């Protein structure tokens, strides 16, 4: 998963700061993967 966050540097701190990391990761993860795939 670290590889997917590398291109999206701005999202990394957001995920780390947000308390509900699991919830945010669940919603952002698919979006990040879709962006990374594209």
Secondary structure, 3 states (H helix, E strand, C coil): CHHHHHHCHHHHHHHHHCCCHHHHHHHHHHHHHHHHHC
